[in-house]
Amino acid sequence: MDGGPQARRALVIGAGLSGSAVAHSLASRGWSVMVLDQAEGVGAGASGLPAGLAAPHVSPDDNVLSRITRAGVQATLQRAQALLQSGTDWALTGVLEHNLAGKRRLPTGNAVPEEAQDNTNECSTQASEEQVAAAGLPPGTPALWHARAGWIRPRQLVAAQLQTPGVQVLWGRKANAIERRGELWVVTDAQGQTLGQAPLMVVASAFDSLALLRPLPGFAVPLNPLRGQISFGHMHGLTDAQRRLLPPFPVNGHGSFISNVPTPNGQPGWYIGSTFERNCEQAPVREEDHAANQLRLATLLPNLGAAMQHQFGPEHIHGWAGLRCTLPNRLPAVGPIDSERLPGLWLCAGMGARGISLAVLCGELTAAWLCKEPLPLEPALAKHLTAERYIGKAKPP
Ligand SMILES: Cc1cc2nc3c(=O)[nH]c(=O)nc-3n(C[C@H](O)[C@H](O)[C@H](O)COP(=O)(O)OP(=O)(O)OC[C@H]3O[C@@H](n4cnc5c(N)ncnc54)[C@H](O)[C@@H]3O)c2cc1C
C-alpha cells in the first residue's frame, strides 16, 4: 500500500469498536472509507455492550499485555474526551481493583514504568484505605487503584467514530465472500452482487471474520468465540439502603460492577458482569448467567451483593449477551494478513475482553502503518499485535 492520494480508499467490514476505530483513524488522515455492516445499525456485535470498563492490566514484570493495555486505555480515554459527552457516554472515574487472592501485583524495581516514576497519580497504585472504604470493602482488603481508567458506553463511541467526515457506512450489507480482482479487493453478498471494492480492505468483523478469511490460502489467525453476559438493573429499582452501599467508582477484580450509568433505554442503571463461555457461537441471554453474575457480585463486593440479592429476581433483572472474539495470547491481530500473498488485505480483530481498551489503539496503529507515521506505541510492542505473527513473520509492515 503506497498510501498515495489515489490509493487512499479503504473498505472496512464490520462497524463495531474495531471497524469504527479503523475508519475514524483513516478518515482523520484524509482517507475515504466505506464501512459495511450486516446489521441495521450500531451495536449488533460485542460493541453493543451497554457499558464496560477501560482499565489497564498490571503485572509484576510490567509485561507486554500490561504495557499494551496501558497505551490502549490512554488512547481510548483521549478519544472519548474528544468525541463523547462526559458523564453521559463515559467518565474518567478511576477504577478500584479488588485484588482477590492477591493475584495482581504492581511492577517493582526496574519494571516500574517511567510514567509511574514521574507522576504516581497517573498510574496504578495500591488503593488507599479511603478508597477501599468508599467501595464498601473491609479495612485491609487488598486492592489497587487505577487512576487512568473509567467506564464507557461502547455504542456511543462507535456511533461517534462513524460520524467522522470521510466515513460512509452502509448498514444491512452482509459480506459473504471477498476476492482480489486486479488491484482491488472486492466484497460480494450471498447472491454474488458486489457490495464494495477498494485497494485496501480491513476485515473487522470479529469472530465472523473467520468465515470470510478461512477460504483464503494460508489464512492462519486462530480467532475464537467467547460468549459473555452482563446483568443489569435500573437505579430507580434500588432502595435507599442499597444506594448508600454503591461504590462511587467502578470496581473490578472478579468481573466488574458499575453504577449510575445510562442503560440502553436511557435510564440510569447498575451493571455486574460478565460470564465467560467458550465454544459457543450464539449469544442468547440466559437465566443461569444472572445467577452466575449474582455470585460474582457477592464475591467482588460482599456487602453490596448481600443487600442486592432481590435485585436479581426476574421482575428486576435485565441481561445483555455478546460474543467476544479472542486469540490465544489475549492480544488482537492487526495489519496485513499476508502482505506477499494477499497484498492490501488487513485485519483488525481479536479484541477479546478488552475491546474498549484496545480498539482505538489498533485503529491508530493501522493508520500509522499505512501512512508511514511514527507508531502510537513502541515498535517492540507493536510487533506483538501484527496479524502476520501467525504466518511466522516477525517484521511489522
Ligand atoms: C459481556 C461482555 C462484556 C465486555 N466487557 C468489556 C469491558 O468491560 N471492557 C472492554 O474493554 N471490553 C469488554 N468487552 C469486549 C468488547 O465488547 C469487544 O472486545 C469489542 O466490542 C469488540 O469489537 P469488534 O468491533 O471487534 O467486534 P463487534 O462489536 O462484534 O463488531 C463486529 C461487527 O461486524 C459485523 N459483521 C459480522 N459479520 C459480518 C459480515 N459478514 N458482513 C458485514 N458485517 C459483519 C457485526 O454486525 C458487528 O457489528 C465485553 C464483551 C462482552 C461480550
The ligand as a MOL file (V3000), in Angstrom:
LIG
                    3D

  0  0  0     0  0            999 V3000
M  V30 BEGIN CTAB
M  V30 COUNTS 53 58 0 0 0
M  V30 BEGIN ATOM
M  V30 1 C -20.3620 -9.4440 28.1290 0
M  V30 2 C -19.2010 -8.6580 27.6090 0
M  V30 3 C -18.5710 -7.7370 28.4420 0
M  V30 4 C -17.4900 -6.9860 27.9700 0
M  V30 5 N -16.9000 -6.0660 28.7970 0
M  V30 6 C -15.8480 -5.3430 28.3680 0
M  V30 7 C -15.2340 -4.3770 29.1850 0
M  V30 8 O -15.6760 -4.0890 30.3070 0
M  V30 9 N -14.1360 -3.7270 28.7070 0
M  V30 10 C -13.6240 -3.9760 27.4680 0
M  V30 11 O -12.6150 -3.3850 27.0870 0
M  V30 12 N -14.2200 -4.8670 26.6460 0
M  V30 13 C -15.3030 -5.5610 27.0590 0
M  V30 14 N -15.8810 -6.4820 26.2440 0
M  V30 15 C -15.2740 -6.7450 24.9350 0
M  V30 16 C -15.6830 -5.7410 23.8660 0
M  V30 17 O -17.0850 -5.5660 23.9010 0
M  V30 18 C -15.2420 -6.2970 22.4960 0
M  V30 19 O -13.8570 -6.5960 22.5390 0
M  V30 20 C -15.4650 -5.3120 21.3610 0
M  V30 21 O -16.7770 -4.8080 21.3710 0
M  V30 22 C -15.1760 -5.9840 20.0170 0
M  V30 23 O -15.4010 -5.0470 18.9910 0
M  V30 24 P -15.3030 -5.5300 17.4730 0
M  V30 25 O -15.5950 -4.3380 16.6410 0
M  V30 26 O -14.0100 -6.2290 17.2520 0
M  V30 27 O -16.4430 -6.6280 17.3080 0
M  V30 28 P -18.0350 -6.4510 17.2340 0
M  V30 29 O -18.5010 -5.3600 18.1050 0
M  V30 30 O -18.6050 -7.8170 17.4430 0
M  V30 31 O -18.3070 -5.9610 15.7550 0
M  V30 32 C -18.2790 -6.7880 14.6280 0
M  V30 33 C -19.2370 -6.1960 13.6210 0
M  V30 34 O -19.1130 -6.9390 12.4060 0
M  V30 35 C -20.3680 -7.0890 11.8390 0
M  V30 36 N -20.2950 -8.2580 10.9530 0
M  V30 37 C -20.0510 -9.5390 11.2960 0
M  V30 38 N -20.0260 -10.3210 10.2120 0
M  V30 39 C -20.2720 -9.5290 9.1480 0
M  V30 40 C -20.3680 -9.7620 7.7520 0
M  V30 41 N -20.2150 -10.9820 7.2390 0
M  V30 42 N -20.6510 -8.7120 6.9380 0
M  V30 43 C -20.8240 -7.4550 7.4530 0
M  V30 44 N -20.7370 -7.1900 8.7680 0
M  V30 45 C -20.4470 -8.2040 9.6050 0
M  V30 46 C -21.3090 -7.2670 13.0210 0
M  V30 47 O -22.6420 -6.9390 12.6870 0
M  V30 48 C -20.6970 -6.3200 14.0410 0
M  V30 49 O -21.3050 -5.0330 14.0170 0
M  V30 50 C -17.0030 -7.2050 26.6590 0
M  V30 51 C -17.6430 -8.1090 25.8190 0
M  V30 52 C -18.7350 -8.8270 26.2770 0
M  V30 53 C -19.4250 -9.8020 25.3490 0
M  V30 END ATOM
M  V30 BEGIN BOND
M  V30 1 1 1 2
M  V30 2 1 2 3
M  V30 3 2 2 52
M  V30 4 2 3 4
M  V30 5 1 4 5
M  V30 6 1 4 50
M  V30 7 2 5 6
M  V30 8 1 6 7
M  V30 9 1 6 13
M  V30 10 2 7 8
M  V30 11 1 7 9
M  V30 12 1 9 10
M  V30 13 2 10 11
M  V30 14 1 10 12
M  V30 15 2 12 13
M  V30 16 1 13 14
M  V30 17 1 14 15
M  V30 18 1 14 50
M  V30 19 1 15 16
M  V30 20 1 16 17
M  V30 21 1 16 18
M  V30 22 1 18 19
M  V30 23 1 18 20
M  V30 24 1 20 21
M  V30 25 1 20 22
M  V30 26 1 22 23
M  V30 27 1 23 24
M  V30 28 2 24 25
M  V30 29 1 24 26
M  V30 30 1 24 27
M  V30 31 1 27 28
M  V30 32 2 28 29
M  V30 33 1 28 30
M  V30 34 1 28 31
M  V30 35 1 31 32
M  V30 36 1 32 33
M  V30 37 1 33 34
M  V30 38 1 33 48
M  V30 39 1 34 35
M  V30 40 1 35 36
M  V30 41 1 35 46
M  V30 42 1 36 37
M  V30 43 1 36 45
M  V30 44 2 37 38
M  V30 45 1 38 39
M  V30 46 1 39 40
M  V30 47 2 39 45
M  V30 48 1 40 41
M  V30 49 2 40 42
M  V30 50 1 42 43
M  V30 51 2 43 44
M  V30 52 1 44 45
M  V30 53 1 46 47
M  V30 54 1 46 48
M  V30 55 1 48 49
M  V30 56 2 50 51
M  V30 57 1 51 52
M  V30 58 1 52 53
M  V30 END BOND
M  V30 END CTAB
M  END
